[in-house]
Structure formats: structure tokens, C-alpha cells
Amino acid sequence: MRSQIIQAVRDEASIKGITLPTSDVDLAKATFQVDSLVVVSILCVVEPVVGSELPESVVRTGGYRSVDSALYQLLPRIEAQWKKRKGDKP
């Protein structure tokens, strides 16, 4: 999911003529508006791993200020949805 969000940010920056850090680590920390609709579309990549469709509500309305902020908010919500569907079994 991280790589998908990074690629979406790179694509958008390329269209807008914005120069970004070259390393993924630096890019993930950089301030760049990550649109919530882009993130919703990226959830399709995660759904087969989770084993079910994720509700759009796992994505914060209004987007995120960086790749890292998106992941920090999304991962616990995706995990909660997974546990809800699969049960909290070890």
C-alpha cells in the first residue's frame, strides 16, 4: 500500500511539475497533499489481502498531508476491520 501511495504522489507531482525527494523514505515524510479519493482507490490493492471489501470510512475525509500520515491513520483502521471480520484470534 505504501508503494501505491508513493506512486500516486509521484504521478501527481509529475503532472503538476513539482520536484519531490528521490528516495521513498524521504518522500514518505515530505509534505504533499494526498487526496482521499486516491487513497480509496488504492484500498483495492489491500482488499484481497484482508479478504473482504473495506469501507470507505477507513479513509479520512479531506486527505492527508504526507504518505506517512496516511499510513499511520489507515493501518490501524484496516487492522480493526480485519479483526472485526476475522475475529481477534492469534
C-alpha positions as CSV (number, residue, x, y, z in Angstrom):
1,M,0.0,0.0,0.0
2,R,2.9,2.3,0.8
3,S,4.4,1.9,-2.6
4,Q,1.0,2.5,-4.3
5,I,0.5,5.8,-2.4
6,I,4.1,6.9,-3.2
7,Q,3.5,6.1,-6.9
8,A,0.3,8.2,-6.8
9,V,2.1,11.1,-5.2
10,R,4.9,10.8,-7.8
11,D,2.4,10.7,-10.7
12,E,0.5,13.8,-9.4
13,A,3.7,15.7,-8.7
14,S,4.9,14.9,-12.2
15,I,1.7,16.3,-13.7
16,K,1.9,19.5,-11.6
17,G,5.7,19.9,-12.2
18,I,6.6,19.6,-8.5
19,T,10.0,18.3,-7.6
20,L,10.0,15.6,-4.9
21,P,12.7,13.8,-2.9
22,T,14.1,10.9,-4.9
23,S,14.2,8.4,-2.1
24,D,11.0,6.7,-1.0
25,V,11.9,7.2,2.7
26,D,12.3,11.0,2.2
27,L,9.2,11.2,0.0
28,A,7.0,9.4,2.6
29,K,8.0,12.1,5.2
30,A,7.6,15.1,2.8
31,T,4.6,17.3,3.0
32,F,2.4,16.7,0.0
33,Q,-1.4,16.6,-0.1
34,V,-2.5,13.0,-0.6
35,D,-6.1,13.1,-1.9
36,S,-8.6,10.9,0.0
37,L,-10.2,9.7,-3.3
38,V,-6.8,8.4,-4.4
39,V,-6.4,6.5,-1.2
40,V,-9.8,5.0,-1.5
41,S,-8.9,3.7,-5.0
42,I,-5.6,2.2,-3.5
43,L,-7.7,0.3,-1.0
44,C,-8.5,-2.1,-3.8
45,V,-4.9,-3.3,-3.6
46,V,-5.3,-4.2,0.1
47,E,-8.8,-5.8,-0.1
48,P,-7.6,-9.2,-1.4
49,V,-5.1,-9.4,1.5
50,V,-7.7,-8.5,4.0
51,G,-10.1,-10.9,2.4
52,S,-13.0,-8.5,2.1
53,E,-14.1,-5.1,0.8
54,L,-13.0,-2.2,3.1
55,P,-15.5,0.6,3.8
56,E,-14.5,4.0,2.5
57,S,-14.8,5.2,6.1
58,V,-11.3,3.9,6.9
59,V,-10.1,6.8,4.8
60,R,-10.1,10.2,6.4
61,T,-12.2,12.8,4.5
62,G,-10.0,15.6,3.2
63,G,-6.9,13.5,2.6
64,Y,-3.6,13.5,4.2
65,R,-0.5,15.8,4.4
66,S,2.0,13.1,3.6
67,V,2.4,9.4,2.8
68,D,3.4,8.6,6.3
69,S,0.4,10.4,7.8
70,A,-1.8,8.4,5.5
71,L,-0.3,5.1,6.6
72,Y,-0.3,6.0,10.3
73,Q,-4.0,6.7,10.1
74,L,-5.0,3.9,7.7
75,L,-3.2,0.9,9.1
76,P,-4.9,0.8,12.5
77,R,-8.3,1.2,10.8
78,I,-7.6,-1.5,8.3
79,E,-6.4,-3.8,11.1
80,A,-9.6,-3.1,13.0
81,Q,-11.7,-4.0,10.0
82,W,-9.7,-7.2,9.6
83,K,-10.1,-8.2,13.2
84,K,-13.8,-7.4,13.0
85,R,-14.3,-9.8,10.1
86,K,-11.8,-12.5,11.2
87,G,-12.1,-12.2,15.0
88,D,-9.2,-11.4,17.2
89,K,-7.6,-14.9,17.1
90,P,-3.9,-15.4,17.3
